[in-house]
Amino acid sequence: LFLRPPVSRRSLTPRTPQQRAGRARNMPDRVEPFTPGTDVFSGVEFSPQKERRDSPDSLTGRLYRDLSLVEKGLCDQSLFPRVDIRSAMALGTFARVKASKQVADLVRIFADAELQASIGFNVGTCEISLTVPLPDGGGGVRTSNQAVLWAMLGVMPHQEELEAMSAAWDSEASSQLLGNRCLDAFGKGTGAGINVVKVCWRTRTIRLVLGVYRELQRGIGKKGLFKYSPSYITLSGLQLRSHEDIEEVLAAEKKSLVAKMVKDTWTKLEEYPYIVGDEIRATLQARLLDYFDSGIKDQRDGFEPSPSHPLSFFLHGPAGAGKSTFVLALAAALQSVIRAFLHAERRCHIVKVPLNSMTADSLNSILCVQGISDWSIERVVEQSLCKGHSIILHFEEVPRDQDVQDTLFAA
């Protein structure tokens, strides 16, 4: 019996074997690598019961076994013991932290999952860190504890296929990535939230920075709980850890990801609908490549383009040519692509400033923050950026007079 998470309130009736088989009708007999934004399960007849009975050692059989262990662990609220991480952080010295019962409990959790963790402590920030070696994954996972922790770190054998299978099996339970669900289960169970997950290929280890789960839950961005981006498997390189030249492979994977993001941006623009001219495509192609490349930092969800690679351009043409429509279409396309590849909750907002109705003084009065609760352009942009969203600052209807232009832009 495949172990499933608790059903939602809108589906309280138990599913019959016929209903479960119906939900799995589109599951494949061979799982392809998962690519964000695509549907890898396209109408292939599949019987999970038959597949697991007839070929338990096949790839699909192993995936079902591993996923069932993960789901069993996620349903078990007592899987991880409670750890008073706040008390451990307040001990003040590395020796006291290392000798504390709280840290011993954390180390034991990872030891039970065949991960030998070493302790670190930052005296200045009082941050506790755990460093675990990358497992080879040859023997697979045996317990729910091990399955959840390995999926949390992204080191499960065939993690990419597990993410795809989890999403296809039950969309209600899989609104989040499997890795993020495991991170959340670990934080809720132990009370120790994870703020940083960093892979070091020189030492072949993963470093985790811990904090109080409830406090990190209220934070935003890098001050909050760590979450994987939809492309975390590609960006972490953990599924390619058998390669010796891993840095070169990772660079090639990132380049391929950026190229696909740009390609999907043009596709989304045309779906808006907007007919993209050859001149616009040729002008923005290289800039979009630089823009996306500079915004991808690591496997954490988020998008932070570098100030040295701004996506800025000047649109000109007669009235009705589609300048404002292009800005709307671009915002929708960027939001869709960033959500699909990097940050599932990202919004792309437009702040529009009509310059034809402005003087230098009036523009100056709304540009910068004037008080605590004003609605200046700077305030609106700041509020959106602080919430982790993107902004398109759209200055439209630029006056034709060169002197007026110089005066406005000087403001």
Backbone torsions as a table, in degrees:
resi	resn	phi	psi	omega
1	LEU	NA	126.9	179.2
2	PHE	-75.9	125.3	-176.4
3	LEU	-81.6	127.2	-174.4
4	ARG	-116.0	155.5	174.3
5	PRO	-69.7	166.6	-179.5
6	PRO	-57.5	140.9	-179.7
7	VAL	-72.1	155.2	179.6
8	SER	-77.0	167.9	-178.6
9	ARG	-64.5	-27.4	-178.0
10	ARG	-82.4	-0.5	179.3
11	SER	-141.7	69.0	-173.9
12	LEU	-87.4	-13.8	-179.0
13	THR	-78.0	135.5	179.9
14	PRO	-65.7	144.8	-179.5
15	ARG	-85.8	139.2	177.0
16	THR	-81.8	163.8	175.6
17	PRO	-56.7	-34.4	178.8
18	GLN	-66.4	-39.1	178.9
19	GLN	-67.7	-39.6	179.1
20	ARG	-65.0	-39.4	178.0
21	ALA	-64.9	-36.6	177.7
22	GLY	-63.6	-38.4	179.5
23	ARG	-68.3	-27.1	-177.6
24	ALA	-96.0	9.6	-174.9
25	ARG	-61.8	-31.1	-177.4
26	ASN	-93.0	10.2	178.4
27	MET	-79.2	142.7	-176.4
28	PRO	-86.5	163.7	173.5
29	ASP	-86.0	-6.2	173.5
30	ARG	-143.8	128.8	-175.1
31	VAL	-88.9	124.3	178.3
32	GLU	-89.0	157.4	175.6
33	PRO	-56.0	143.0	-175.4
34	PHE	-85.9	131.1	174.0
35	THR	-119.4	126.1	-178.9
36	PRO	-56.0	137.8	176.7
37	GLY	86.5	4.0	-179.8
38	THR	-121.9	161.0	178.0
39	ASP	-109.5	108.0	-176.8
40	VAL	-86.9	-7.2	-180.0
41	PHE	-108.8	97.8	-169.6
42	SER	-120.4	70.6	168.2
43	GLY	73.4	26.9	178.3
44	VAL	-92.0	127.7	179.5
45	GLU	-65.0	134.0	-174.5
46	PHE	-152.2	137.2	175.5
47	SER	-119.4	104.2	-177.6
48	PRO	-60.9	-36.7	-179.6
49	GLN	-63.5	-44.4	-179.0
50	LYS	-66.5	-41.6	-178.0
51	GLU	-62.6	-43.1	-176.8
52	ARG	-73.8	-30.6	-179.4
53	ARG	-75.6	-42.6	-174.1
54	ASP	-80.4	-32.5	-176.6
55	SER	-140.4	72.6	-177.7
56	PRO	-63.9	-22.2	-179.1
57	ASP	-95.6	4.2	176.8
58	SER	-72.2	168.3	-179.7
59	LEU	-60.1	-45.2	-179.1
60	THR	-64.8	-38.9	177.9
61	GLY	-63.1	-42.7	178.0
62	ARG	-65.8	-37.8	178.9
63	LEU	-63.7	-43.7	178.1
64	TYR	-63.8	-39.7	178.4
65	ARG	-63.8	-46.9	-179.0
66	ASP	-66.0	-41.8	-178.9
67	LEU	-67.2	-35.5	177.9
68	SER	-65.4	-36.0	176.3
69	LEU	-65.7	-41.0	178.6
70	VAL	-64.2	-47.8	-178.0
71	GLU	-64.4	-36.7	176.5
72	LYS	-61.9	-42.5	178.7
73	GLY	-66.2	-39.2	179.8
74	LEU	-66.8	-27.1	177.9
75	CYS	-82.2	-15.2	-176.3
76	ASP	-92.4	104.1	-178.1
77	GLN	-71.2	-13.9	178.8
78	SER	-104.0	19.0	-177.1
79	LEU	-63.5	-40.9	-178.6
80	PHE	-113.5	136.3	177.0
81	PRO	-71.9	153.6	179.2
82	ARG	-73.1	137.0	-179.1
83	VAL	-126.2	127.0	178.8
84	ASP	-84.1	79.5	-175.2
85	ILE	-68.0	-29.3	-179.8
86	ARG	-62.9	-43.4	179.1
87	SER	-63.6	-38.5	179.1
88	ALA	-66.6	-39.7	179.8
89	MET	-66.7	-25.9	-177.3
90	ALA	-85.3	-1.0	-176.9
91	LEU	-70.1	-27.6	168.5
92	GLY	92.4	-28.6	-179.2
93	THR	-128.1	156.0	-178.8
94	PHE	-64.2	-40.5	-177.8
95	ALA	-62.5	-42.6	179.5
96	ARG	-67.7	-40.8	179.3
97	VAL	-62.8	-46.0	-177.5
98	LYS	-64.5	-33.2	-178.1
99	ALA	-87.4	-3.0	-175.0
100	SER	-74.9	153.6	178.0
101	LYS	-66.0	-36.4	-178.3
102	GLN	-60.5	-46.3	-179.9
103	VAL	-69.5	-36.0	176.7
104	ALA	-61.5	-38.4	177.4
105	ASP	-65.2	-40.4	178.0
106	LEU	-62.7	-45.7	-179.9
107	VAL	-62.1	-37.7	-179.8
108	ARG	-66.3	-36.4	177.4
109	ILE	-58.2	-45.4	-178.8
110	PHE	-74.2	-33.7	178.5
111	ALA	-64.1	-38.2	177.1
112	ASP	-63.0	-23.1	177.7
113	ALA	-97.1	16.6	178.6
114	GLU	62.7	38.3	175.9
115	LEU	-126.9	113.1	-178.1
116	GLN	-87.7	103.0	-173.9
117	ALA	-91.6	138.7	171.6
118	SER	-107.3	149.6	-171.4
119	ILE	-97.2	144.7	170.9
120	GLY	-134.1	153.2	-179.3
121	PHE	-146.4	126.0	176.5
122	ASN	-96.9	110.9	-175.7
123	VAL	-64.8	-35.1	-178.1
124	GLY	-68.1	-45.1	-177.9
125	THR	-99.8	-7.4	-177.4
126	CYS	61.0	29.5	178.8
127	GLU	-88.2	134.0	174.9
128	ILE	-99.3	134.4	-179.8
129	SER	-126.8	151.7	174.6
130	LEU	-122.5	135.8	177.4
131	THR	-120.3	122.7	-178.0
132	VAL	-122.0	142.4	177.1
133	PRO	-72.8	150.6	177.3
134	LEU	-68.2	124.3	178.0
135	PRO	-75.1	152.8	177.8
136	ASP	-76.6	-24.2	176.5
137	GLY	74.2	6.6	-176.3
138	GLY	-65.4	-38.1	-177.4
139	GLY	-85.4	-8.2	-178.6
140	GLY	74.5	-172.1	-178.8
141	VAL	-105.6	151.9	-175.2
142	ARG	-121.0	-25.0	-176.4
143	THR	-127.5	164.8	178.3
144	SER	-66.2	-38.4	177.2
145	ASN	-57.6	-49.2	-179.0
146	GLN	-64.8	-41.3	-178.2
147	ALA	-63.7	-43.8	-179.1
148	VAL	-66.3	-43.7	-179.4
149	LEU	-66.9	-41.1	179.3
150	TRP	-66.8	-40.6	176.8
151	ALA	-66.8	-34.5	177.3
152	MET	-62.7	-36.4	-179.8
153	LEU	-88.0	-8.3	-179.8
154	GLY	78.4	22.0	-175.1
155	VAL	-111.0	11.4	176.3
156	MET	-63.2	142.1	171.8
157	PRO	-58.0	128.4	-179.9
158	HIS	61.4	44.6	-179.1
159	GLN	-61.6	-34.2	-179.8
160	GLU	-61.5	-45.3	179.4
161	GLU	-69.5	-33.4	176.9
162	LEU	-64.2	-39.8	177.2
163	GLU	-61.6	-43.6	-179.8
164	ALA	-65.7	-42.7	-179.4
165	MET	-67.0	-39.4	178.9
166	SER	-63.0	-43.0	-179.6
167	ALA	-67.7	-36.6	-177.2
168	ALA	-78.9	-28.0	-174.4
169	TRP	-70.0	-43.4	-176.6
170	ASP	-152.2	100.2	-177.3
171	SER	-65.9	-27.6	179.6
172	GLU	-65.7	-44.2	-178.4
173	ALA	-82.2	-15.5	-172.1
174	SER	-113.3	35.7	173.5
175	SER	-66.8	-20.6	173.6
176	GLN	-106.6	161.1	172.4
177	LEU	-65.1	150.4	179.2
178	LEU	-60.2	-41.6	178.5
179	GLY	-60.3	-39.6	179.2
180	ASN	-71.0	-34.5	176.1
181	ARG	-63.7	-38.1	178.4
182	CYS	-70.5	-39.3	175.2
183	LEU	-59.0	-43.4	-179.3
184	ASP	-66.6	-40.4	179.3
185	ALA	-64.8	-39.7	178.5
186	PHE	-64.3	-44.7	-179.1
187	GLY	-64.9	-45.0	179.8
188	LYS	-67.0	-36.5	-177.6
189	GLY	-72.7	-46.0	-175.8
190	THR	-91.0	-24.4	-172.4
191	GLY	84.0	0.5	179.4
192	ALA	-107.3	106.5	178.6
193	GLY	-83.0	155.8	-180.0
194	ILE	-105.4	125.4	-178.0
195	ASN	-99.9	-29.5	-177.1
196	VAL	-139.4	135.7	169.1
197	VAL	-126.1	111.7	-174.1
198	LYS	-125.8	124.3	178.2
199	VAL	-93.8	128.2	176.0
200	CYS	-112.6	112.5	-176.8
201	TRP	-81.0	-19.3	177.5
202	ARG	-66.5	-43.5	178.6
203	THR	-99.2	-5.9	-178.2
204	ARG	54.2	55.4	179.4
205	THR	-134.9	165.8	173.3
206	ILE	-120.7	128.2	-179.2
207	ARG	-107.1	129.7	178.7
208	LEU	-115.0	130.5	174.3
209	VAL	-105.1	126.8	-172.4
210	LEU	-108.7	156.1	175.3
211	GLY	-155.8	-177.4	178.2
212	VAL	-72.7	125.2	-173.0
213	TYR	-57.6	-47.9	-176.1
214	ARG	-64.1	-35.8	179.0
215	GLU	-71.4	-42.0	177.6
216	LEU	-66.8	-30.7	-179.4
217	GLN	-64.1	-30.1	178.7
218	ARG	-84.8	-9.7	-179.2
219	GLY	-79.5	172.8	-179.0
220	ILE	-129.8	139.9	175.3
221	GLY	64.4	-132.0	-176.2
222	LYS	-72.4	-11.8	176.5
223	LYS	-92.3	0.9	-178.2
224	GLY	-112.1	-165.5	178.9
225	LEU	-65.6	142.5	176.3
226	PHE	-72.3	136.4	173.1
227	LYS	-135.2	142.1	177.9
228	TYR	-77.6	147.5	172.1
229	SER	-82.0	160.9	179.0
230	PRO	-58.4	-21.0	-179.5
231	SER	-105.8	26.0	-172.0
232	TYR	-64.5	-31.4	-178.1
233	ILE	-67.5	-40.4	177.4
234	THR	-67.0	-42.7	-173.9
235	LEU	-77.4	-26.7	179.5
236	SER	-79.1	-32.3	-178.1
237	GLY	75.3	8.4	-175.4
238	LEU	-66.5	-28.2	178.0
239	GLN	-78.1	-5.6	179.5
240	LEU	-114.4	19.9	-171.0
241	ARG	-68.7	-9.2	176.9
242	SER	-78.8	-14.4	179.2
243	HIS	-73.3	140.3	177.9
244	GLU	-77.4	-41.4	179.6
245	ASP	-91.8	58.7	-171.8
246	ILE	-64.6	-34.3	-178.4
247	GLU	-63.5	-42.3	178.8
248	GLU	-66.8	-39.9	178.9
249	VAL	-64.3	-42.1	178.9
250	LEU	-63.1	-41.9	178.5
251	ALA	-61.8	-40.9	178.3
252	ALA	-67.1	-38.5	178.3
253	GLU	-64.7	-42.0	179.1
254	LYS	-65.0	-42.1	178.5
255	LYS	-60.9	-41.6	178.3
256	SER	-65.7	-39.0	178.8
257	LEU	-63.5	-44.5	179.8
258	VAL	-62.5	-42.5	179.0
259	ALA	-61.6	-39.7	178.7
260	LYS	-68.0	-36.5	177.6
261	MET	-63.2	-42.8	178.6
262	VAL	-64.9	-43.3	178.5
263	LYS	-59.8	-43.4	179.3
264	ASP	-68.0	-29.6	176.5
265	THR	-62.1	-46.0	177.8
266	TRP	-63.9	-37.9	178.4
267	THR	-63.5	-44.2	179.6
268	LYS	-66.4	-34.6	176.6
269	LEU	-61.5	-42.8	-179.0
270	GLU	-71.4	-26.8	177.6
271	GLU	-77.8	-12.0	-172.0
272	TYR	-54.4	-52.3	15.0
273	PRO	-99.7	143.0	175.1
274	TYR	-151.7	129.4	179.4
275	ILE	-87.6	111.7	-177.3
276	VAL	-84.1	121.8	178.8
277	GLY	-73.6	159.0	-179.2
278	ASP	-62.9	-34.3	-178.5
279	GLU	-66.9	-43.6	178.1
280	ILE	-64.2	-43.5	-179.2
281	ARG	-61.7	-44.9	-178.8
282	ALA	-66.8	-35.9	-177.9
283	THR	-72.8	-40.0	-172.9
284	LEU	-93.0	-12.1	-175.5
285	GLN	-57.2	-53.2	-177.9
286	ALA	-66.8	-35.0	-178.9
287	ARG	-69.5	-38.2	176.8
288	LEU	-65.2	-39.4	177.6
289	LEU	-59.6	-47.7	179.1
290	ASP	-65.5	-39.1	-177.4
291	TYR	-63.5	-49.3	179.8
292	PHE	-67.5	-41.6	-178.0
293	ASP	-61.9	-39.9	-178.4
294	SER	-73.4	-21.7	-177.5
295	GLY	-88.2	-11.6	-179.8
296	ILE	-92.6	114.0	-177.5
297	LYS	-101.0	-54.2	-178.1
298	ASP	-157.2	-158.9	-175.4
299	GLN	-80.6	-3.1	178.6
300	ARG	-71.7	144.9	177.7
301	ASP	-69.2	141.0	-177.1
302	GLY	141.6	166.6	179.8
303	PHE	-149.5	113.5	-175.5
304	GLU	-129.0	82.0	179.4
305	PRO	-64.1	145.4	-178.1
306	SER	-72.8	140.7	175.4
307	PRO	-60.0	-21.2	179.1
308	SER	-80.3	-5.9	177.8
309	HIS	-128.1	60.7	-179.3
310	PRO	-72.5	147.1	174.7
311	LEU	-95.0	84.7	-176.9
312	SER	-125.5	142.2	-179.2
313	PHE	-159.8	162.5	-178.8
314	PHE	-117.1	118.3	178.2
315	LEU	-97.8	133.6	178.3
316	HIS	-138.3	150.4	-179.3
317	GLY	162.4	169.6	-179.2
318	PRO	-68.9	165.1	178.1
319	ALA	-59.0	135.9	179.7
320	GLY	85.1	5.0	-179.3
321	ALA	-73.9	-19.4	177.8
322	GLY	108.4	22.8	-178.3
323	LYS	-66.7	-51.2	-179.9
324	SER	-67.5	-35.3	177.7
325	THR	-63.7	-37.0	178.1
326	PHE	-63.3	-39.9	179.0
327	VAL	-62.8	-44.3	177.8
328	LEU	-61.6	-44.0	-179.4
329	ALA	-66.1	-38.9	180.0
330	LEU	-65.7	-41.3	178.7
331	ALA	-61.4	-44.4	179.1
332	ALA	-64.3	-40.1	-179.0
333	ALA	-68.3	-44.2	179.7
334	LEU	-62.8	-42.6	179.6
335	GLN	-62.1	-44.4	-179.1
336	SER	-63.6	-44.0	-176.6
337	VAL	-70.7	-43.3	-180.0
338	ILE	-64.6	-38.8	177.4
339	ARG	-64.3	-39.2	-176.3
340	ALA	-72.3	-30.8	-171.5
341	PHE	-111.1	-32.1	-167.2
342	LEU	-126.9	-40.8	-172.0
343	HIS	-147.9	104.5	-170.7
344	ALA	-66.9	-19.3	-177.0
345	GLU	-108.3	11.5	-175.9
346	ARG	-71.1	137.2	171.1
347	ARG	-116.8	150.5	177.8
348	CYS	-119.2	107.9	-176.8
349	HIS	-99.5	150.0	176.6
350	ILE	-110.5	126.6	172.3
351	VAL	-108.5	109.5	-172.6
352	LYS	-101.2	132.1	178.7
353	VAL	-125.5	107.1	178.7
354	PRO	-78.9	106.8	-174.8
355	LEU	-74.1	-19.4	-178.0
356	ASN	-71.3	-12.7	178.7
357	SER	-108.0	13.7	-174.5
358	MET	-113.2	148.7	164.2
359	THR	-110.2	172.3	180.0
360	ALA	-61.0	-39.0	-178.7
361	ASP	-69.9	-44.5	-178.9
362	SER	-66.8	-36.9	177.7
363	LEU	-66.3	-40.5	179.9
364	ASN	-63.4	-32.2	-176.2
365	SER	-74.2	-22.6	-178.9
366	ILE	-108.2	-5.5	-177.7
367	LEU	-72.0	-50.5	-169.8
368	CYS	-109.4	160.3	179.9
369	VAL	-64.1	128.8	179.4
370	GLN	-107.7	-26.5	-178.0
371	GLY	-155.2	-170.3	-174.7
372	ILE	-71.1	-38.5	-172.9
373	SER	-125.1	35.1	179.7
374	ASP	-81.9	172.3	179.8
375	TRP	-117.2	48.2	177.9
376	SER	-72.5	163.8	177.8
377	ILE	-60.9	-41.8	179.8
378	GLU	-61.3	-39.9	-179.3
379	ARG	-66.1	-44.6	-179.2
380	VAL	-63.5	-43.6	179.0
381	VAL	-64.2	-44.1	-178.6
382	GLU	-60.7	-44.7	-178.3
383	GLN	-61.9	-40.3	-179.6
384	SER	-70.3	-42.0	-179.4
385	LEU	-66.3	-37.2	179.5
386	CYS	-65.4	-23.9	178.0
387	LYS	-89.9	5.7	176.1
388	GLY	83.9	22.0	-179.5
389	HIS	-105.1	175.6	179.7
390	SER	-109.2	153.1	-177.9
391	ILE	-126.7	134.1	166.2
392	ILE	-107.8	113.4	178.4
393	LEU	-89.1	108.2	-170.8
394	HIS	-107.1	102.7	172.5
395	PHE	-91.3	112.6	-176.2
396	GLU	-115.2	166.4	179.1
397	GLU	54.5	57.1	177.5
398	VAL	-68.0	130.0	-179.8
399	PRO	-60.9	149.3	-179.1
400	ARG	-74.9	-31.3	-175.8
401	ASP	-66.7	125.4	-176.2
402	GLN	-65.4	-37.1	-179.9
403	ASP	-65.5	-39.9	178.5
404	VAL	-66.4	-39.3	176.6
405	GLN	-59.4	-47.1	-178.7
406	ASP	-61.9	-39.1	-179.1
407	THR	-66.8	-43.9	-178.9
408	LEU	-66.1	-45.6	-176.8
409	PHE	-73.0	-24.5	173.1
410	ALA	-67.2	-33.5	177.8
411	ALA	-66.6	NA	NA
